[in-house]
Structures are given as C-alpha cells and as structure tokens.
Amino acid sequence: MIFPFVWRLMPGPVWLRVLLLLMLIAAIVAVLFQWVFPWVTTTFNIQDQSVEAVP
C-alpha cells in the first residue's frame, strides 16, 4: 500500500507526521477543487445535471 510508504518517508515524531499528513490531504483536496474538478467539468461538458423521471 502507499500509506505505509508515505508514513516511513515523513520526518519527525508521530504528532508531526500526523500534522504533516493532514496538511498533505488538505493540499490535495484544495488542488482538486481549485483546478482539477473545474477542468473536468469544462472539458467533458458535464455542467447540466438533471434526472428525468421515468413514467
């Protein structure tokens, strides 16, 4: 798995590793919402989301 590999690469004691890991996750989420998701919606034209009822 990737998590044990990342955990071994991180420096410092456990509390610092947890803090760094939380900051890393927050940065990844921020990048996704700032650049990746808007690019996907404009590239694949999925702006209109609607559900039609089937009679």
C-alpha positions as CSV (number, residue, x, y, z in Angstrom):
1,M,0.0,0.0,0.0
2,I,1.0,3.6,-0.5
3,F,0.2,4.8,3.1
4,P,3.0,2.8,4.9
5,F,5.5,4.1,2.3
6,V,4.4,7.7,2.8
7,W,4.4,7.2,6.6
8,R,8.0,5.9,6.5
9,L,9.2,8.8,4.4
10,M,7.8,11.5,6.7
11,P,10.3,13.0,9.2
12,G,9.8,13.6,12.9
13,P,7.8,12.1,15.7
14,V,4.3,10.7,15.4
15,W,2.5,14.0,16.2
16,L,4.5,15.8,13.5
17,R,3.8,13.1,11.0
18,V,0.0,13.3,11.7
19,L,0.1,17.0,11.3
20,L,2.0,16.8,8.0
21,L,-0.3,14.1,6.7
22,L,-3.4,16.3,7.5
23,M,-1.7,19.2,5.7
24,L,-0.9,17.0,2.7
25,I,-4.5,15.8,2.5
26,A,-5.8,19.3,2.8
27,A,-3.5,20.5,0.0
28,I,-4.6,17.6,-2.3
29,V,-8.3,18.4,-1.7
30,A,-7.6,22.1,-2.4
31,V,-5.9,21.3,-5.7
32,L,-8.7,19.1,-6.7
33,F,-11.4,21.7,-6.0
34,Q,-9.3,24.6,-7.5
35,W,-8.0,23.1,-10.7
36,V,-8.9,19.5,-11.4
37,F,-12.7,19.5,-10.9
38,P,-13.3,22.7,-12.9
39,W,-11.1,21.4,-15.7
40,V,-13.0,18.1,-15.8
41,T,-16.4,19.9,-16.0
42,T,-15.4,22.2,-18.8
43,T,-13.5,19.5,-20.8
44,F,-16.2,16.9,-20.6
45,N,-19.2,19.3,-20.6
46,I,-21.0,18.0,-17.6
47,Q,-22.4,21.3,-16.4
48,D,-26.1,20.3,-16.7
49,Q,-27.0,17.6,-14.2
50,S,-30.6,16.6,-14.3
51,V,-32.5,13.5,-13.5
52,E,-35.6,12.7,-15.6
53,A,-38.5,10.8,-14.1
54,V,-39.5,7.7,-15.9
55,P,-43.3,7.3,-16.1
